[in-house]
Amino acid sequence: NYLLKLLKMANLVEKKKSLNKRDKVFQVANKKLPSFPKQIAGLEENSSNWDFEKAAHLLRRTTIGPTYDEIKESVEGGLDQTLNKLLDDTPKSFDPPLNFLDDDDPETPLGETWVNAEKKRNDSKRENSYAAWRVSLILDKKNSISIRENMALFWQNHFATEAAVVNDARYVYWMHDRFRNNFLGNFKELVKLVNVDAMMLVYLSGIYNVKEAPNENYARELFELFTIGKGPIDGEDSYTYYTENDIIEASKILTGWQVSKNYSGNNRQYFNEERHDTSTKTFSSKFLNKSIANNGDKEHEDLIDLIFESDRVSEYICEKIYRWFVYYAIDDEVRSKIILPLAKIFRDNNYEIKPVLETLLKSSHFYEIHSLGARIKGPIDFSLGAIRQLPFTEYQDFNYRNKYLFWRGKHSNVSDQGQSIIDSPNVAGWPAFYQGPLYHEYWISSVTLPLRTNQIKSFLSNNGIRGFGDGLKIVLQPFDFIMSLENHNDINIVVETLCKWLFPVISEISDSTKSELIEIVVGGNPNIWEDELNEYLNDPSEDKKEDINKKLRLLIKEMCLMPEYYLS
């Protein structure tokens, strides 16, 4: 299909070392949005057989780097039980990020958290600490499967900000903490929180929004990106769902908010009534010419209530959810069968996110064959997903500094590919989720493809992954995992199992491809796998085990370099 064509062409470009790599990569990218190959299913509950492929698809789209055991347990537990785990929104606390770099911080000693520090200090080091900590949450395998971290990424992409602009990691932490605590909660209430969040007030100049000179930055993005969407121009200074005058009136409502720089903990924002515009604000016919009277520090909530009177808010957010979890192309059929019914569920449930996701992730449409493997993995999903997914040696016993150094390095890996956890490219977020017609194809270029290739080669080498400091490393150890499989003495079944786990659509892996993968291990001698396995079992030694591990590492490395592994 065209995705495999894109990735194979990109590999070819890299090998040829062309001087015009970027152009050649994008020669096979979308020139227009693709269409579905047939009439699509709707939101009716999936009734087809629940199997490994469907469970793997669900976990690939909702978590990052699902392990074989997590998928297997999901098959055994069934769809309903799996969704109950994924969508469990029981409040959960997480140990906060630690100072691991700044040994001169008088307020936060090494090994303690800076999130409640009263003053900003050496912020680049705190930003590194926060980015590393986020990687640790993504790589965590101790807790049950959850959509939480994926939704935290969704919300921070929706309400996109840049740590480099705000320059205070405390603000970043507390804003993203809101997203983690409200990951499946009420969207309407979340917008009200974001209105006056310290990070957003600084990022979009809300702290400079005063009655004498209203600043339109946040009001504009509130309409265009955060709630209702812009739509085509339909008149002078008028868009489909709001007007320029609506932005001006909203900016007046949002005046008066400030941020206390020297403050310990959350909620450092405060309302200064002397800076607030107390006039009555009147909106356009898009909002039925309604007015909002002065209501002090609650007036911004009145604004959100007015915006949410439009059904378009529910449709806009459901479109974004669809593009995040399913596919980027939304045609008339998808709109009528999926988006509009989801939007009604959203409104009927008072803008709670959980019922929307539960309906979508149970639907027949979500599990249709053309939905499987239809997306290119983003850098976080690809690079961090590989580390979480594959059986590396443990590093939990390493000291906190070694672990933070490792996590910081892994964040650099994904940031270099265009998906920094702390810095969005701009207020619109990652282009892969809004910029048509390419959308997810933005993740693959002549710059990012070699980074992915080199990372896989490095991660899955016999030398393992370094970056912990003190000479520490983790190494892929697939032998014990393979031995846990039934019929592990049959290399054909081993390769078949790995294909089902690592590739989204097993039927697209030809017999000749599987034979080539088997050949990596057996090297022309079909009996060598079973012979070497039996030799080890009869007389175990670390050297014999490592010899088998080396062959398995080479096999898995080649599989992870295949275009199919780039897809989700």
C-alpha positions in Angstrom: 0.0 0.0 0.0 1.0 3.6 -0.3 2.4 3.8 3.3 4.8 0.9 2.6 5.7 2.5 -0.6 6.5 5.8 1.2 8.7 4.0 3.8 10.5 1.8 1.2 11.2 4.9 -1.0 12.5 6.7 2.1 14.8 3.8 2.8 16.0 3.9 -0.8 16.7 7.6 -0.6 18.8 7.1 2.5 20.9 4.4 0.9 21.6 6.4 -2.2 22.8 9.4 -0.2 21.0 11.7 -2.6 21.7 15.4 -2.4 18.0 16.0 -2.7 16.8 13.6 -0.1 13.8 15.5 1.2 12.3 16.0 -2.3 12.6 12.4 -3.1 11.1 11.3 0.1 8.1 13.5 -0.4 7.6 12.6 -4.0 5.6 9.6 -2.9 3.8 11.5 -0.1 0.1 12.5 -0.2 -0.9 15.1 -2.8 -4.5 14.8 -1.7 -6.3 13.0 1.1 -6.8 9.3 0.5 -10.3 7.7 0.5 -11.5 4.6 2.2 -11.4 1.5 0.0 -15.1 0.6 0.6 -18.1 1.6 2.6 -17.1 1.9 6.2 -18.7 0.5 9.3 -20.2 2.7 11.9 -20.1 3.0 15.7 -22.0 -0.2 16.3 -20.2 -2.4 18.8 -17.6 -4.7 17.2 -19.0 -8.2 16.8 -16.1 -9.8 14.9 -13.8 -12.3 16.6 -11.6 -10.8 19.3 -8.1 -12.0 18.6 -4.5 -11.2 19.0 -4.4 -8.9 15.9 -7.4 -6.8 17.2 -6.0 -6.6 20.7 -2.6 -5.5 19.4 -4.3 -2.9 17.3 -6.2 -1.5 20.3 -3.1 -1.3 22.5 -0.9 0.1 19.7 -3.3 3.0 19.3 -4.0 3.7 23.0 -0.7 2.9 24.7 3.0 3.2 23.7 5.0 0.1 23.0 2.6 -2.7 24.2 4.4 -5.8 25.3 3.6 -9.3 24.1 2.2 -10.3 27.5 0.0 -7.2 27.6 -1.5 -8.1 24.3 -1.9 -11.7 25.2 -3.6 -10.8 28.5 -6.0 -8.5 26.6 -6.9 -11.3 24.2 -7.6 -13.6 27.2 -9.5 -10.9 29.1 -11.7 -9.8 26.2 -12.5 -6.3 24.8 -14.7 -5.1 27.7 -12.1 -6.0 30.4 -9.3 -4.5 28.3 -11.2 -1.2 27.9 -12.0 -1.1 31.6 -8.3 -1.2 32.3 -7.4 1.3 29.6 -10.1 3.8 30.6 -9.7 3.4 34.4 -9.7 7.0 35.5 -9.2 6.3 39.2 -7.1 9.2 40.6 -3.5 8.2 40.7 -0.5 10.0 42.2 3.0 10.0 40.6 6.3 10.8 42.3 7.3 14.2 40.9 10.5 14.9 38.8 13.8 15.2 40.7 16.7 17.6 40.6 19.5 15.4 39.1 21.8 18.1 37.6 21.9 21.2 39.7 24.0 20.7 42.8 24.1 24.4 43.5 20.3 24.9 44.0 19.8 26.2 47.5 16.1 25.5 47.4 16.1 22.0 45.9 19.0 19.6 46.8 19.9 16.8 44.5 17.5 14.0 44.6 14.5 16.2 45.6 11.7 17.7 43.6 11.7 21.2 42.3 8.0 21.4 41.4 7.1 23.3 44.6 10.2 25.5 44.5 9.3 29.1 45.2 11.7 30.5 42.6 12.9 29.7 39.2 16.5 28.6 38.9 18.7 27.0 36.2 15.5 26.3 34.2 17.2 24.4 31.4 18.2 21.8 34.0 14.7 21.6 35.4 13.3 21.3 31.8 15.7 18.4 31.3 14.5 16.8 34.6 10.9 17.2 33.5 11.4 15.8 30.0 13.3 12.8 31.5 10.6 12.2 34.0 7.9 12.2 31.3 9.9 9.5 29.4 10.0 7.5 32.6 6.2 7.5 32.8 5.9 6.4 29.2 8.4 3.6 29.6 6.8 2.4 32.9 5.7 -1.3 32.8 4.9 -1.8 36.5 1.4 -0.5 36.3 -1.6 -1.9 34.4 -2.2 -0.8 30.8 -3.7 2.7 30.6 -4.5 5.3 28.1 -3.4 8.0 30.6 0.0 8.9 29.1 -1.3 8.8 25.6 -4.1 11.2 26.6 -1.7 13.5 28.4 0.2 13.8 25.1 -3.1 14.4 23.3 -4.1 17.2 25.6 -0.7 18.9 25.6 -0.8 18.7 21.8 -4.3 20.2 21.8 -3.4 23.0 24.2 0.1 23.3 22.7 2.7 25.4 24.5 6.5 25.7 24.4 8.7 25.4 27.5 11.4 27.4 25.6 9.1 30.4 25.4 7.7 30.3 28.9 11.1 29.4 30.4 9.8 28.0 33.7 9.6 24.2 34.1 7.4 24.6 37.1 4.6 26.0 34.8 5.1 23.1 32.4 4.8 20.5 35.1 1.6 21.9 36.7 -0.1 22.4 33.4 0.6 18.9 32.2 -0.4 17.6 35.7 -3.9 19.1 35.0 -4.0 17.0 31.8 -2.9 13.8 33.5 -5.4 14.3 36.3 -8.3 15.1 33.9 -7.2 12.8 31.0 -10.7 11.4 30.6 -12.7 14.0 32.4 -14.9 17.0 31.4 -13.6 18.9 28.4 -15.6 22.0 29.2 -14.2 22.2 32.7 -10.7 21.6 31.4 -10.9 24.5 29.0 -12.0 26.7 31.9 -8.9 25.6 33.8 -6.6 26.2 30.8 -8.0 29.7 30.4 -6.2 30.8 33.6 -3.4 28.3 33.7 -0.1 30.0 34.5 1.7 28.3 31.6 -1.0 29.4 29.1 -1.2 32.9 30.6 2.5 33.4 30.0 2.7 31.6 26.7 -0.1 33.5 24.9 0.5 36.8 26.7 -2.5 36.6 29.0 -0.5 38.3 31.7 -0.3 41.4 29.4 -4.0 41.4 28.7 -5.4 44.5 30.4 -8.5 46.7 29.9 -6.5 49.6 28.4 -5.0 47.4 25.7 -6.7 44.0 25.4 -4.3 41.3 24.0 -6.0 39.0 21.5 -3.5 36.1 21.4 -5.2 33.7 23.7 -8.8 34.6 22.7 -7.9 33.9 19.0 -6.4 30.5 19.8 -9.3 29.7 22.1 -11.7 29.9 19.2 -9.5 28.7 16.4 -7.6 25.9 18.0 -8.9 25.0 21.4 -12.7 24.9 21.1 -14.6 25.5 17.9 -12.2 25.6 14.9 -11.8 28.4 12.4 -13.6 27.2 9.2 -13.5 29.0 5.9 -13.9 32.8 5.6 -17.6 33.5 5.0 -17.5 37.3 5.0 -15.5 40.4 6.0 -13.6 39.6 9.2 -15.9 36.6 9.6 -15.1 32.9 9.7 -17.5 30.0 9.7 -18.0 29.8 13.4 -16.9 33.2 14.8 -15.9 36.7 13.8 -12.9 39.0 14.5 -15.2 41.1 16.7 -15.9 37.9 18.8 -12.2 37.6 19.4 -12.0 41.2 20.5 -14.9 40.8 22.9 -13.5 37.6 24.3 -10.1 39.2 24.9 -11.8 41.8 27.0 -13.4 39.1 29.1 -10.0 37.5 29.7 -8.4 40.7 31.0 -7.0 41.0 34.5 -5.2 37.7 35.0 -1.6 37.7 36.3 1.0 35.1 37.5 3.0 35.2 40.6 6.6 34.2 39.7 7.7 33.6 43.3 5.2 31.1 44.4 5.3 27.5 45.8 3.1 24.9 44.2 0.1 25.1 41.8 -2.4 27.9 41.2 0.1 30.7 41.0 -2.4 32.7 38.8 -4.5 35.4 40.3 -7.1 37.9 39.2 -6.5 41.7 39.4 -9.9 43.4 39.2 -8.2 46.8 38.5 -6.8 45.4 35.2 -10.1 43.8 34.1 -12.5 45.3 31.6 -15.9 45.6 33.4 -18.0 46.5 30.3 -20.7 44.3 28.9 -19.3 42.3 25.9 -21.6 41.6 23.0 -21.0 38.8 20.4 -21.9 38.4 16.8 -24.8 36.5 15.2 -22.6 33.4 15.3 -23.5 33.4 19.0 -27.0 34.8 18.6 -25.8 38.4 19.4 -25.7 37.4 23.1 -23.9 39.5 25.7 -21.8 38.7 28.8 -21.9 41.1 31.7 -19.0 41.8 34.0 -18.6 38.8 36.4 -15.1 39.4 37.7 -12.9 36.3 38.0 -15.8 34.0 36.8 -16.4 35.9 33.6 -14.0 33.7 31.6 -16.2 30.7 32.6 -19.2 32.5 31.2 -17.4 32.9 27.9 -16.8 29.1 27.7 -20.4 28.4 28.5 -21.4 30.7 25.5 -18.9 29.0 23.1 -20.1 25.6 24.1 -23.7 26.4 23.1 -22.5 25.7 19.6 -22.6 22.0 18.5 -19.5 22.7 16.5 -17.4 22.4 19.6 -18.3 18.8 20.1 -17.7 18.0 16.4 -14.3 19.7 16.4 -13.0 17.8 19.4 -14.3 14.5 18.1 -12.5 15.2 14.8 -9.3 15.7 16.7 -9.9 12.5 18.8 -10.5 10.6 15.5 -7.3 11.8 13.9 -5.3 10.9 17.0 -6.7 7.4 17.5 -8.0 6.2 14.1 -7.1 8.0 10.9 -6.5 11.5 9.6 -8.8 11.4 6.5 -12.3 12.6 7.4 -14.6 12.5 4.4 -18.4 12.9 4.3 -19.0 9.2 5.2 -16.8 9.4 8.2 -18.4 12.6 9.3 -21.9 11.2 9.0 -21.2 7.7 10.4 -18.6 8.5 13.1 -18.0 12.2 13.9 -21.6 13.5 14.2 -22.8 10.5 16.3 -19.7 10.8 18.5 -20.4 14.5 18.9 -23.9 13.8 20.0 -22.7 11.3 22.6 -20.2 14.0 23.7 -22.9 16.6 24.2 -25.4 14.1 25.8 -22.7 13.3 28.4 -22.1 16.9 29.2 -18.7 16.9 27.4 -17.2 14.0 29.3 -14.4 12.5 27.2 -14.6 8.9 28.5 -18.0 7.9 26.9 -16.7 9.2 23.5 -13.5 7.1 23.7 -15.4 4.0 25.0 -17.8 4.2 22.1 -15.1 4.7 19.5 -12.7 2.0 20.8 -15.5 -0.5 20.9 -16.8 0.3 17.4 -16.8 -1.9 14.3 -15.1 0.9 12.4 -12.1 1.0 14.7 -11.3 -2.6 14.0 -11.9 -2.6 10.2 -9.0 -4.1 8.3 -8.2 -0.8 6.5 -7.8 0.9 9.9 -5.0 -1.5 11.0 -1.5 -0.3 10.2 -2.9 2.8 8.6 -0.7 5.3 10.5 3.0 6.0 10.6 4.2 5.9 14.2 5.3 9.2 15.7 8.8 9.4 17.2 7.6 8.8 20.8 5.6 5.8 19.6 8.5 4.5 17.5 11.6 5.1 19.6 10.3 5.0 23.1 7.8 2.3 22.1 10.6 0.0 21.0 12.3 0.3 24.3 9.2 -0.3 26.3 7.9 -3.1 24.0 11.0 -5.3 23.7 12.6 -7.4 26.5 15.6 -5.4 27.6 17.4 -6.0 30.8 16.0 -4.1 33.8 17.5 -0.8 35.0 15.2 -0.2 38.0 18.0 -0.9 40.5 20.2 1.9 39.0 20.4 5.0 41.1 18.1 7.9 40.2 20.8 10.0 38.5 21.7 7.2 36.2 18.1 6.7 35.3 17.5 10.4 34.7 20.5 10.6 32.4 19.1 7.7 30.4 15.6 9.2 30.2 17.0 12.6 29.2 18.9 11.0 26.4 15.9 9.2 25.1 13.9 12.5 25.1 16.7 14.0 23.0 16.2 11.1 20.5 12.5 11.9 20.0 13.0 15.6 20.1 15.5 15.4 17.3 12.8 13.6 15.3 10.4 16.5 15.8 8.3 15.4 18.9 9.7 17.1 21.9 7.6 16.4 25.0 8.1 19.9 26.4 8.2 22.1 23.3 5.5 22.0 20.7 6.6 23.4 17.3 4.0 26.1 17.7 0.6 26.8 19.2 -1.1 24.5 16.7 0.9 21.4 17.9 2.5 18.7 15.9 1.8 19.0 12.1 1.2 15.3 11.8 -2.2 15.8 13.4 -3.5 18.9 11.6 -1.5 19.7 8.4 -3.1 18.1 5.4 -2.7 16.4 3.0 0.5 14.9 4.5 -0.6 14.6 8.1 1.4 11.6 9.6 3.8 11.5 6.7 5.5 14.5 8.2 7.1 12.1 10.6 9.2 10.6 7.8 11.8 12.7 6.0 15.4 12.5 4.8 16.3 14.0 8.2 14.2 11.8 10.5 14.4 8.5 8.7 18.2 8.0 9.3 17.7 8.9 13.0 15.1 6.1 13.3 17.3 3.6 11.4 20.3 4.4 13.5 18.4 4.2 16.8 17.1 0.8 16.0 20.5 -0.4 15.0 22.0 1.0 18.2 19.2 -0.1 20.5 19.2 -3.7 19.3 23.0 -4.1 18.9 24.9 -6.6 21.0 26.3 -3.6 22.9 22.9 -2.5 24.0 21.7 1.0 25.0 24.1 3.2 26.9 23.6 6.7 28.3 23.1 5.9 32.0 26.6 7.1 33.0 29.0 5.0 35.0 29.4 2.6 32.1 25.9 1.2 32.7 23.7 -0.2 29.9 20.7 -2.3 29.1 20.8 -5.0 26.5 18.0 -6.8 24.5 17.6 -10.3 25.9 15.1 -12.0 23.7 16.1 -15.6 24.7 14.0 -15.8 27.9 11.0 -14.3 26.1 11.2 -16.8 23.3 11.5 -19.7 25.8 8.2 -18.5 27.3 6.4 -19.2 24.0 4.7 -22.5 23.2 6.6 -24.4 20.5 9.7 -22.3 21.0 11.8 -25.1 19.4 10.1 -24.4 16.0 11.7 -21.3 14.4 8.8 -21.0 12.0 6.4 -20.5 14.9 8.8 -18.1 16.6 9.0 -15.9 13.5 5.2 -16.1 13.0 4.7 -15.0 16.6 7.1 -12.1 16.3 5.4 -11.0 13.1 2.0 -11.0 14.8 3.4 -8.9 17.7 5.6 -6.4 15.9 3.6 -5.9 12.6 0.0 -4.5 12.5 -1.4 -6.8 9.8 0.0 -10.3 9.7 -1.7 -11.2 6.4 0.4 -8.6 4.7 3.6 -10.4 5.6 4.3 -12.9 2.8 5.6 -16.4 3.2 8.8 -15.3 1.3 9.4 -12.5 3.8 8.9 -14.9 6.7 11.4 -17.3 5.0 13.9 -14.5 4.7 13.5 -13.7 8.4 13.9 -17.4 9.3 17.1 -17.5 7.2 18.6 -14.8 9.4 18.6 -17.3 12.3 19.2 -20.6 10.6 21.6 -19.5 7.8 20.8 -22.3 5.4 20.6 -25.0 8.0 17.0 -25.6 8.9 17.9 -27.8 11.9 20.4 -25.4 13.6 17.8 -23.5 15.7 16.5 -26.6 17.4 20.0 -28.2 17.6 21.5 -25.1 19.4 18.5 -24.8 21.6 18.7 -28.4 22.7 22.4 -28.1 23.2 21.9 -25.2 25.6 19.0 -27.0 27.4 21.1 -30.1 27.9 24.2 -28.2 29.1 23.4 -24.6 29.9 26.0 -21.9 29.8 26.0 -18.1 29.5 28.1 -18.3 26.3 25.6 -20.6 24.6 22.7 -18.4 25.7 24.5 -15.3 24.4 25.1 -17.0 21.0 21.4 -17.6 20.7 20.6 -14.1 21.9 22.9 -12.6 19.2 20.9 -14.4 16.4 17.6 -13.3 17.9 18.8 -9.7 18.3 19.8 -9.7 14.6 16.4 -11.1 13.7 14.4 -8.6 15.7 16.6 -5.7 14.5 15.9 -6.6 10.9 12.2 -6.8 11.7 12.2 -3.4 13.4 13.9 -1.9 10.3 11.1 -3.2 8.0 8.6 -0.6 6.8 5.8 -2.6 8.5 7.2 -1.9 12.0 6.9 1.9 11.3 3.2 1.5 11.1 0.5 1.3 13.8 
